Amino acid sequence: MKLIEKTIIEFIDEIDSPSPAPGGGSVSALIGSLGVSLSKMVGHLTINKKKFKGLSNEIQEEFIKRLDELGAIKDELNVMIDKDTEAFNYVMAAFKLSKETEEEKVIRKEVIEAATYKAIDVPIMIAKLSYRGLELIDYFLEYGNKNAITDLGVSSLLLTAALEGAILNVLVNLPGINDDEYVKNNKLECSRLAKKGLEIKSRIMNVVMSNL
């Protein structure tokens, strides 16, 4: 059974086990999906309100467009929940390959590095999706249902945690890559996403707190 198909308590209990996976990457994808879902909830609580209907067609269309994009992000993050665990298991399987002969050592090294690339590609995608989710909340802050503004605050906290958690999973795997340019570019991208994500989260939380 896929992780995404488990009940909440089953998923929690699987994390709370001696198995190293699912771990931080899958959890980051999950909380990112929860963060996006909260923002979508605010969207759903907005689009049928009289105040929203009074906005210009351009604003309404942009709002709905962003709501739809959040839905696409949620779907992708849900897929990442299982993909991250699969990538981790792939790495673990690679390390278990035989290394008795020189040929086996070469093959093992190549398989480990290929698996490590996958273990980086998944969390970097989680980070990018979570960051995009944060970007979309800004618009909801301005035009969304103000009675649910704290849900946007919680959404921003969850998406920031998902972003930062995914970045940790990227950074922990980069030492296993021999391509210096690849490592450098990913570190720069992680730094950029973390910095910009925190800026957006702080801006959102300042607005939320000012309305309480």
Sequence and secondary structure as in RCSB ss.txt:
>XXXX:A:sequence
MKLIEKTIIEFIDEIDSPSPAPGGGSVSALIGSLGVSLSKMVGHLTINKKKFKGLSNEIQEEFIKRLDELGAIKD
ELNVMIDKDTEAFNYVMAAFKLSKETEEEKVIRKEVIEAATYKAIDVPIMIAKLSYRGLELIDYFLEYGNKNAIT
DLGVSSLLLTAALEGAILNVLVNLPGINDDEYVKNNKLECSRLAKKGLEIKSRIMNVVMSNL
>XXXX:A:secstr
  GGGS HHHHHHHHSSS   S HHHHHHHHHHHHHHHHHHHHHTTTTSHHHHTS HHHHHHHHHHHHHHHHHHH
HHHHHHHHHHHHHHHHHHHHTS  SSHHHHHHHHHHHHHHHHHHHHHHHHHHHHHHHHHHHHHHHHHHS GGGHH
HHHHHHHHHHHHHHHHHHHHHHHGGG   HHHHHHHHHHHHHHHHHHHHHHHHHHHHHHHT 
